[in-house]
């Protein structure tokens, strides 16, 4: 579950940076 959380958090952060 930790790995999935990291992937989701990293993906959301990456998308957020691109959106900015």
N, C-alpha and C positions, 0 to 999 in steps of 0.2 A: 504493500500500500504506500510505503514511503516513496518508492521509486515512481509510482504513478503520480503521487502528489507533486514530486519534484518536476516531473515532465509537464504536468498541467500548469504549475506555477511558472515554470520557465517559458512555456508556450504563451501563457497569458501576458507575461512581462515582455516577451519579444514582440507580441502583437501590439501591446501598449506603446512600446518604443516606436514601432513603425507608424502607428496612428499619430503619434506626436510629431 
